[in-house]
Amino acid sequence: MPKRARRIHVTVKDGLFLFGGMGHWLTYWRDPYHLFLVMPWWLFLLAVVVIYVLINLVFASLYVLGGDGIANAQPGSFRDAFFFSVQTFASIGYGAMYPESVYVHSVVACQAVVSLISIALLTGLSFARFARPTARVLFSRVAVIGQHEGMPTLMIRAVNERGNQILEAQARLTLLRDTVTREGRPFRRIDDLPLIRDRTFSSVLAGPFFIPSPPQVLSMASWLRIWFNKMSL
């Protein structure tokens, strides 16, 4: 079983550039903010719980180091110190346990700052995850090159997976191909392919889209067949 790539990497196979690791949330481990945005919801919630428990464990240890500085708590009890940390972190304020020493007061002040920052970050990340736009457009697995209005045409079909209407849907198609310049240097050329219909006023479907095949596109027809067949595997 091949090992799953955890970093984005580029390889060349049969003259084509292949990008590996894209779309997997583990590839963004060097960017924590983006990592928390793209990881699955169950893992996001698990990470929040783990971080929450770890923060309270750290402050509970600091409270225990302060000795008998928490009122109505058993001296040296890590359990009482942990639940006091939870109450302080969430600003619950039952009043049964409260700081009595300067050391514990100082730790409580530090934890209050950490609590404010943590809640603000959690709120921002949760909102960003809900507000992030997602596209639900389904493309056909195979592109077809055939006759349309007496002209060889590349045809691609796309559909909206949601049940809503698409207003003023627009489409663009760009072809990336590797070429060699007159100086003999490899060069990646980007060609914008013209569409017979590049927008729809209001429709559940976003396609099909038709691309007329002028001579420069016809010369790439066999290459397009091979490329789209590989994409459909």
Backbone bond lengths (Angstrom), bond angles and torsions (degrees), N, CA, C in turn:
res aa  C-N    CA-C-N  psi(-1)  N-CA   C-N-CA  omega(-1)  CA-C   N-CA-C  phi
1 M - - - 1.466 - - 1.526 109.56 -
2 P 1.362 118.07 123.37 1.459 119.44 -177.62 1.518 111.98 -66.21
3 K 1.312 114.65 145.66 1.457 120.57 179.76 1.514 109.94 -75.78
4 R 1.328 116.25 134.00 1.457 121.40 -178.70 1.519 109.96 -70.82
5 A 1.336 115.25 131.55 1.452 120.16 179.25 1.523 110.04 -72.91
6 R 1.322 115.89 133.83 1.460 120.33 -178.02 1.514 112.36 -109.12
7 R 1.337 117.19 -0.99 1.446 120.55 177.28 1.517 108.49 -133.21
8 I 1.321 115.94 148.72 1.450 119.86 178.84 1.525 108.72 -70.24
9 H 1.303 116.48 127.50 1.449 120.95 -179.78 1.523 108.88 -141.46
10 V 1.316 115.29 156.94 1.456 122.37 -178.19 1.518 108.63 -118.31
11 T 1.326 116.08 130.10 1.459 122.10 175.98 1.518 108.70 -128.56
12 V 1.314 115.39 157.95 1.460 121.89 179.04 1.519 107.99 -114.06
13 K 1.335 116.49 124.22 1.456 121.96 179.83 1.516 109.03 -138.18
14 D 1.319 115.67 124.17 1.470 121.99 -178.99 1.523 111.57 54.89
15 G 1.335 115.30 36.86 1.455 119.65 178.35 1.510 115.08 79.25
16 L 1.349 117.74 4.54 1.455 121.65 -179.53 1.510 110.60 -111.35
17 F 1.333 116.18 143.32 1.448 121.25 175.24 1.524 108.65 -83.38
18 L 1.330 116.77 125.65 1.454 122.37 179.58 1.517 108.63 -115.67
19 F 1.327 115.89 128.03 1.460 121.96 -179.85 1.517 108.17 -101.78
20 G 1.323 116.56 118.06 1.451 121.85 -179.77 1.511 111.82 -105.98
21 G 1.335 115.18 148.74 1.457 120.75 176.69 1.507 115.34 85.28
22 M 1.341 117.98 -4.08 1.467 119.52 -178.87 1.519 110.02 -74.14
23 G 1.334 116.08 143.37 1.448 121.28 178.58 1.515 114.27 88.93
24 H 1.336 118.65 -11.32 1.460 120.42 179.06 1.517 108.78 -95.41
25 W 1.324 116.03 133.05 1.466 119.52 -172.40 1.519 112.55 -64.57
26 L 1.344 118.60 -23.61 1.466 119.82 -179.77 1.523 112.61 -68.61
27 T 1.346 117.04 -18.24 1.461 119.47 -179.36 1.522 112.09 -71.86
28 Y 1.327 118.55 -10.29 1.462 121.83 -175.81 1.530 111.93 -107.56
29 W 1.321 117.55 26.18 1.465 119.06 -174.90 1.516 112.00 -67.90
30 R 1.352 118.03 -20.15 1.464 120.10 177.77 1.525 111.82 -81.48
31 D 1.312 117.85 -8.04 1.467 122.73 178.78 1.524 107.77 -121.27
32 P 1.339 118.97 87.67 1.470 120.78 -173.50 1.523 113.45 -57.56
33 Y 1.332 117.86 -39.62 1.466 119.72 -178.56 1.526 110.55 -61.87
34 H 1.323 116.40 -49.19 1.464 119.42 179.75 1.520 111.02 -67.64
35 L 1.329 116.47 -32.29 1.459 119.94 177.79 1.524 111.05 -61.43
36 F 1.336 117.04 -43.49 1.463 120.15 179.33 1.536 111.70 -69.79
37 L 1.321 117.46 -20.76 1.455 120.04 178.47 1.522 112.76 -80.35
38 V 1.332 117.14 -33.98 1.463 120.09 -172.36 1.521 113.23 -101.67
39 M 1.322 119.14 -12.93 1.455 119.35 -179.68 1.531 110.63 -69.17
40 P 1.316 118.45 154.51 1.477 120.57 179.83 1.524 111.78 -58.83
41 W 1.347 115.73 155.43 1.461 120.48 -177.43 1.523 111.67 -61.72
42 W 1.321 117.56 -40.04 1.465 119.18 -178.24 1.523 110.51 -64.58
43 L 1.338 116.70 -35.74 1.459 119.53 178.76 1.522 111.12 -74.73
44 F 1.324 117.02 -34.56 1.463 120.71 176.68 1.528 110.73 -61.95
45 L 1.344 116.84 -47.31 1.460 120.60 179.20 1.525 111.14 -65.18
46 L 1.334 116.73 -38.44 1.462 119.78 177.63 1.519 111.08 -64.32
47 A 1.338 116.98 -41.17 1.465 120.45 178.42 1.521 110.96 -63.64
48 V 1.338 117.17 -38.93 1.472 120.47 178.59 1.525 110.34 -63.15
49 V 1.335 116.97 -44.57 1.467 120.38 179.84 1.520 110.67 -63.78
50 V 1.334 117.39 -43.94 1.466 120.95 -178.78 1.523 110.64 -63.07
51 I 1.330 117.19 -45.73 1.468 120.30 179.30 1.522 110.92 -63.88
52 Y 1.335 116.72 -39.01 1.462 120.92 178.83 1.525 111.13 -62.30
53 V 1.321 116.80 -44.81 1.474 120.54 179.93 1.517 110.51 -66.98
54 L 1.346 117.36 -41.26 1.467 120.08 -178.98 1.523 111.40 -63.67
55 I 1.327 117.06 -41.91 1.466 119.70 178.60 1.522 110.68 -60.89
56 N 1.314 117.39 -44.38 1.467 120.18 -179.78 1.521 111.58 -69.27
57 L 1.328 117.81 -32.63 1.470 119.46 175.56 1.514 111.20 -64.92
58 V 1.328 116.96 -40.35 1.469 120.55 179.14 1.521 110.81 -63.71
59 F 1.329 117.51 -47.09 1.456 119.59 -178.64 1.529 111.83 -72.09
60 A 1.328 117.29 -30.56 1.464 119.04 174.83 1.524 110.33 -63.06
61 S 1.321 117.08 -39.34 1.466 120.70 177.21 1.528 110.79 -63.41
62 L 1.341 116.12 -39.89 1.461 119.08 178.20 1.520 111.25 -65.75
63 Y 1.319 117.37 -37.07 1.471 119.92 177.80 1.517 111.15 -66.55
64 V 1.335 116.75 -38.46 1.468 119.63 178.73 1.519 110.48 -65.45
65 L 1.337 116.89 -36.34 1.467 119.76 178.75 1.521 112.17 -65.22
66 G 1.325 116.72 -22.51 1.462 119.79 -179.77 1.511 114.38 -79.61
67 G 1.331 117.45 -1.22 1.463 120.11 178.91 1.517 111.96 76.41
68 D 1.296 115.28 -144.39 1.461 121.56 -177.15 1.528 109.57 -85.23
69 G 1.345 115.07 71.69 1.464 119.14 -177.60 1.510 113.68 -113.74
70 I 1.358 117.35 3.37 1.464 121.49 179.82 1.524 107.85 -115.69
71 A 1.309 115.76 122.01 1.463 120.26 -179.09 1.522 110.59 -67.72
72 N 1.355 115.23 141.60 1.474 123.21 176.84 1.538 113.05 65.82
73 A 1.333 116.48 16.16 1.458 120.79 175.40 1.519 108.77 -111.07
74 Q 1.325 116.66 144.58 1.453 120.30 177.80 1.516 110.02 -66.62
75 P 1.328 118.48 131.36 1.465 120.59 -179.38 1.531 111.33 -59.32
76 G 1.312 115.11 129.04 1.464 120.30 178.64 1.515 114.33 77.31
77 S 1.330 119.45 5.77 1.462 122.22 -178.66 1.532 109.61 -82.14
78 F 1.319 116.20 113.75 1.465 120.21 178.51 1.527 110.68 -69.96
79 R 1.327 116.40 -31.73 1.465 119.33 179.48 1.515 111.05 -63.32
80 D 1.337 117.36 -47.26 1.462 120.05 178.58 1.524 110.99 -64.25
81 A 1.337 116.19 -39.23 1.466 119.29 179.22 1.534 110.80 -64.60
82 F 1.328 117.05 -37.13 1.463 120.51 179.97 1.529 110.72 -66.68
83 F 1.323 117.14 -46.78 1.463 118.95 -179.05 1.530 111.65 -70.42
84 F 1.326 117.17 -29.28 1.460 119.23 172.65 1.524 110.53 -66.09
85 S 1.336 116.00 -37.13 1.461 120.20 176.94 1.529 110.63 -65.00
86 V 1.332 116.69 -40.89 1.466 120.47 178.50 1.525 110.53 -62.14
87 Q 1.332 117.03 -44.02 1.462 120.62 179.53 1.527 111.15 -64.51
88 T 1.330 116.28 -38.49 1.462 119.72 179.45 1.517 110.99 -69.66
89 F 1.327 116.60 -41.58 1.464 121.21 -177.86 1.528 110.76 -63.56
90 A 1.323 116.90 -40.12 1.469 121.17 -178.13 1.524 112.76 -91.52
91 S 1.325 117.94 1.65 1.475 122.09 -178.62 1.523 111.53 54.74
92 I 1.337 115.78 42.91 1.466 120.23 -179.31 1.528 110.47 -74.66
93 G 1.322 116.58 -51.54 1.457 120.40 173.92 1.518 114.84 66.60
94 Y 1.337 117.01 55.90 1.467 119.44 176.31 1.524 111.60 -64.96
95 G 1.314 116.20 -35.54 1.450 119.96 -179.72 1.513 113.96 95.51
96 A 1.351 117.65 -9.09 1.464 119.77 179.40 1.517 110.57 -70.54
97 M 1.337 117.40 -38.87 1.458 122.24 176.94 1.520 108.25 -119.55
98 Y 1.322 115.95 136.42 1.458 121.15 -179.46 1.529 108.24 -152.63
99 P 1.327 118.10 156.20 1.474 120.74 -177.16 1.523 112.01 -71.09
100 E 1.339 113.55 144.54 1.471 119.56 179.59 1.515 112.34 -119.87
101 S 1.318 118.51 -22.34 1.460 121.13 -176.46 1.526 110.22 -109.35
102 V 1.336 114.53 162.76 1.465 119.85 178.61 1.524 110.42 -64.71
103 Y 1.325 116.52 -37.42 1.470 120.70 179.94 1.524 110.75 -60.87
104 V 1.337 116.94 -48.27 1.468 120.05 -178.87 1.532 110.49 -66.82
105 H 1.337 116.77 -37.29 1.463 119.44 175.90 1.524 110.83 -59.84
106 S 1.328 117.15 -39.52 1.467 120.92 179.99 1.526 111.13 -67.12
107 V 1.345 115.64 -41.37 1.463 118.84 178.44 1.528 110.75 -65.63
108 V 1.334 116.73 -39.03 1.466 120.52 177.90 1.529 110.63 -62.14
109 A 1.330 117.40 -39.62 1.469 120.54 178.73 1.534 111.00 -63.44
110 C 1.340 115.59 -42.23 1.473 119.40 177.59 1.528 111.26 -64.70
111 Q 1.324 116.42 -41.41 1.462 119.11 -179.73 1.522 111.19 -67.87
112 A 1.306 118.23 -31.88 1.468 120.62 177.58 1.525 110.73 -63.26
113 V 1.338 115.94 -40.19 1.466 119.61 177.78 1.526 110.58 -65.76
114 V 1.339 116.43 -44.77 1.468 120.44 178.41 1.523 110.56 -61.87
115 S 1.326 116.61 -38.18 1.463 120.80 179.68 1.522 111.20 -64.11
116 L 1.326 117.47 -44.71 1.464 120.56 179.95 1.527 111.16 -62.05
117 I 1.332 116.44 -44.36 1.467 120.04 -179.43 1.524 110.63 -66.27
118 S 1.331 116.99 -42.16 1.462 120.67 -178.13 1.525 111.69 -64.31
119 I 1.326 116.53 -44.28 1.468 119.59 -179.65 1.526 110.63 -65.67
120 A 1.344 116.42 -38.88 1.467 119.39 178.14 1.526 111.20 -63.89
121 L 1.346 117.48 -43.39 1.458 121.01 178.94 1.522 111.45 -65.04
122 L 1.331 116.74 -42.78 1.460 120.28 179.70 1.531 111.12 -63.59
123 T 1.332 116.54 -41.54 1.463 119.88 178.51 1.522 110.90 -63.53
124 G 1.332 116.57 -43.84 1.458 120.02 179.85 1.518 112.55 -64.79
125 L 1.332 117.23 -42.90 1.460 120.19 179.37 1.525 111.84 -65.61
126 S 1.326 116.52 -41.96 1.465 119.55 179.19 1.520 110.96 -63.23
127 F 1.340 117.09 -43.88 1.461 119.77 178.43 1.517 111.25 -63.96
128 A 1.348 116.58 -41.54 1.465 119.97 -179.58 1.523 111.24 -63.99
129 R 1.317 117.78 -36.40 1.465 120.29 178.56 1.528 111.07 -67.14
130 F 1.345 117.06 -41.35 1.456 120.09 179.72 1.530 111.77 -72.28
131 A 1.334 116.44 -35.07 1.466 120.02 -174.77 1.518 113.07 -85.93
132 R 1.316 118.40 -7.96 1.464 119.93 -177.57 1.527 110.13 -67.92
133 P 1.334 117.73 123.46 1.474 119.22 179.83 1.518 110.87 -71.20
134 T 1.291 115.65 141.91 1.454 121.68 177.93 1.515 109.39 -128.01
135 A 1.315 115.43 138.04 1.461 121.02 179.34 1.523 109.20 -92.15
136 R 1.318 115.28 133.77 1.456 121.10 176.84 1.524 108.22 -120.07
137 V 1.316 114.93 63.57 1.457 121.67 179.12 1.521 107.91 -110.65
138 L 1.318 115.82 127.10 1.456 122.01 -178.55 1.517 108.89 -106.03
139 F 1.321 115.77 124.16 1.457 122.12 179.23 1.526 109.21 -100.94
140 S 1.319 115.00 148.40 1.460 119.64 176.19 1.527 109.37 -66.21
141 R 1.320 115.54 147.47 1.456 120.20 -177.15 1.524 111.77 -73.63
142 V 1.316 118.05 -19.87 1.456 121.81 -176.09 1.519 109.10 -128.88
143 A 1.318 117.15 131.60 1.456 122.47 171.51 1.527 108.40 -93.97
144 V 1.321 115.84 144.66 1.463 121.25 -174.23 1.520 109.65 -114.35
145 I 1.309 116.68 135.24 1.459 122.82 171.93 1.518 107.20 -110.83
146 G 1.320 116.61 111.88 1.455 121.45 -177.65 1.507 110.94 -150.95
147 Q 1.346 115.14 -171.62 1.453 121.52 -178.16 1.526 110.32 -86.95
148 H 1.330 115.58 134.96 1.467 122.04 174.22 1.520 107.39 -145.04
149 E 1.329 116.06 119.46 1.457 121.33 -176.60 1.527 111.08 55.83
150 G 1.340 115.23 38.48 1.454 120.04 177.62 1.508 115.38 73.35
151 M 1.342 118.24 14.71 1.461 121.50 -177.56 1.527 109.32 -130.75
152 P 1.347 118.04 134.59 1.471 119.22 174.44 1.523 110.16 -59.11
153 T 1.326 115.94 127.20 1.465 120.81 -170.97 1.519 110.25 -137.22
154 L 1.318 115.80 138.08 1.461 122.78 172.42 1.519 107.85 -88.40
155 M 1.345 117.52 122.75 1.465 122.30 -175.02 1.531 110.05 -116.75
156 I 1.325 115.30 129.67 1.461 122.71 179.64 1.525 107.80 -128.47
157 R 1.314 116.76 134.38 1.460 121.30 -179.54 1.530 109.42 -113.17
158 A 1.324 114.64 135.64 1.467 121.68 177.29 1.512 108.50 -134.78
159 V 1.331 116.88 148.43 1.459 121.38 -176.85 1.519 109.18 -140.32
160 N 1.316 115.57 146.88 1.461 122.10 176.82 1.528 109.10 -82.12
161 E 1.339 116.72 121.12 1.465 120.78 -178.83 1.523 112.34 -75.51
162 R 1.320 117.46 -18.86 1.449 119.96 177.89 1.527 110.19 -84.13
163 G 1.329 115.82 161.66 1.451 120.40 -178.88 1.515 113.75 -85.45
164 N 1.334 118.27 1.00 1.461 120.08 -177.70 1.526 110.78 -84.92
165 Q 1.330 115.39 169.03 1.452 121.78 177.66 1.523 110.01 -86.53
166 I 1.320 116.10 144.64 1.460 121.74 175.04 1.518 107.92 -99.07
167 L 1.321 117.00 120.43 1.453 122.03 179.67 1.526 109.47 -102.52
168 E 1.314 115.27 129.61 1.463 121.85 178.48 1.530 111.41 53.07
169 A 1.313 115.96 47.81 1.463 120.20 177.46 1.521 109.55 -68.59
170 Q 1.332 116.13 133.36 1.454 121.88 179.64 1.521 109.14 -124.04
171 A 1.319 115.31 149.56 1.465 120.98 -178.79 1.520 109.58 -136.75
172 R 1.313 114.79 144.79 1.462 122.21 173.64 1.516 108.12 -134.16
173 L 1.297 116.50 145.69 1.456 120.92 179.69 1.518 108.67 -128.94
174 T 1.307 115.37 126.23 1.455 122.03 -178.44 1.516 109.25 -122.16
175 L 1.295 116.22 135.18 1.462 122.72 179.23 1.517 109.60 -107.32
176 L 1.320 116.76 123.58 1.456 122.59 175.54 1.516 108.20 -104.75
177 R 1.321 116.95 124.82 1.459 120.68 179.28 1.519 109.21 -141.06
178 D 1.301 114.55 147.50 1.460 121.93 -179.90 1.523 109.20 -89.96
179 T 1.317 115.68 125.81 1.459 121.79 179.79 1.522 109.24 -129.03
180 V 1.297 115.18 176.00 1.471 122.44 177.65 1.513 107.60 -123.66
181 T 1.315 116.77 127.81 1.447 120.72 179.71 1.524 110.75 -73.16
182 R 1.315 115.31 171.96 1.465 119.71 178.63 1.521 111.93 -63.86
183 E 1.314 115.50 -23.94 1.474 119.26 176.80 1.519 112.21 -81.67
184 G 1.323 117.51 -2.52 1.453 120.71 178.05 1.506 114.35 87.22
185 R 1.347 117.35 11.53 1.457 120.45 179.46 1.517 110.31 -94.26
186 P 1.351 117.76 139.11 1.480 119.58 177.12 1.522 110.14 -66.90
187 F 1.323 116.07 141.03 1.458 121.39 -176.16 1.520 108.85 -145.95
188 R 1.311 116.43 131.64 1.467 120.91 177.19 1.519 108.66 -92.05
189 R 1.330 115.69 115.34 1.449 121.72 -177.17 1.522 109.69 -96.02
190 I 1.325 114.95 138.87 1.456 121.82 178.40 1.520 107.87 -114.59
191 D 1.336 115.59 116.12 1.460 121.40 -179.27 1.524 109.58 -113.86
192 D 1.326 115.99 129.12 1.461 121.40 173.39 1.518 108.40 -87.18
193 L 1.327 116.95 117.09 1.455 121.80 -178.67 1.523 110.13 -87.88
194 P 1.315 118.11 129.55 1.476 120.32 -179.91 1.517 110.73 -72.86
195 L 1.320 115.36 141.62 1.462 121.74 178.88 1.517 109.70 -106.71
196 I 1.320 115.80 141.16 1.455 119.50 173.38 1.526 110.02 -65.63
197 R 1.324 116.83 -39.10 1.461 121.35 175.73 1.512 107.68 -133.83
198 D 1.314 117.51 113.45 1.460 121.19 -176.16 1.523 112.92 -108.45
199 R 1.341 117.69 3.42 1.454 119.66 177.12 1.512 109.44 -154.79
200 T 1.338 114.59 154.33 1.453 121.22 174.20 1.517 108.03 -128.19
201 F 1.327 116.68 145.46 1.466 120.21 -177.00 1.521 111.34 -72.79
202 S 1.331 117.36 -55.00 1.455 121.21 179.48 1.511 108.00 -158.01
203 S 1.327 115.04 116.22 1.457 118.88 -178.66 1.508 108.63 -162.19
204 V 1.326 114.93 151.66 1.462 119.13 173.14 1.511 109.89 -70.75
205 L 1.331 116.35 -32.17 1.454 121.09 179.83 1.517 109.91 -89.84
206 A 1.321 115.95 143.90 1.459 121.18 175.96 1.519 111.29 -103.04
207 G 1.305 118.77 9.94 1.458 122.06 -177.70 1.507 108.08 -159.28
208 P 1.341 120.02 -174.46 1.458 125.02 10.70 1.524 112.48 -79.19
209 F 1.323 115.15 161.61 1.448 122.14 176.59 1.524 107.61 -115.10
210 F 1.309 116.86 138.25 1.446 122.65 -176.71 1.517 109.14 -115.62
211 I 1.313 115.21 135.84 1.456 121.07 -179.33 1.517 108.20 -118.94
212 P 1.326 118.88 111.76 1.460 118.74 176.88 1.515 110.00 -63.60
213 S 1.301 115.69 144.99 1.457 120.82 -173.36 1.522 110.68 -107.12
214 P 1.310 118.18 88.42 1.461 120.30 172.36 1.517 109.81 -70.56
215 P 1.318 118.24 175.50 1.479 120.05 -175.84 1.518 113.90 -53.48
216 Q 1.364 118.38 -39.32 1.455 118.45 -177.50 1.520 111.69 -69.28
217 V 1.363 116.64 -27.90 1.454 118.70 176.98 1.514 110.45 -81.67
218 L 1.350 117.09 -36.33 1.458 120.12 177.28 1.514 111.48 -60.57
219 S 1.325 117.20 -33.59 1.456 119.84 179.30 1.514 111.77 -67.64
220 M 1.345 117.14 -18.02 1.456 120.97 179.30 1.514 111.85 -103.37
221 A 1.335 118.01 7.65 1.458 120.66 -174.76 1.517 111.76 -60.94
222 S 1.350 116.96 -46.07 1.465 118.93 -178.99 1.518 110.49 -66.06
223 W 1.343 117.16 -36.85 1.463 119.99 178.66 1.528 110.44 -66.17
224 L 1.348 116.60 -38.45 1.461 120.21 178.84 1.517 111.19 -65.35
225 R 1.344 117.45 -38.82 1.445 120.07 178.11 1.528 110.50 -60.30
226 I 1.324 116.15 -45.70 1.469 119.72 -179.47 1.525 110.29 -64.42
227 W 1.338 117.36 -43.22 1.467 121.20 -176.11 1.521 111.23 -65.66
228 F 1.342 117.69 -45.94 1.452 120.34 -178.68 1.530 110.93 -69.36
229 N 1.331 117.80 -32.28 1.466 119.89 175.98 1.526 109.83 -64.75
230 K 1.323 116.98 -39.13 1.472 119.36 178.40 1.517 110.47 -67.96
231 M 1.341 116.81 -36.64 1.454 119.38 179.61 1.541 111.14 -67.26
232 S 1.314 117.70 -27.60 1.452 120.70 -177.55 1.509 113.41 -84.75
233 L 1.337 118.21 -8.66 1.469 120.58 178.90 1.516 111.06 -75.46
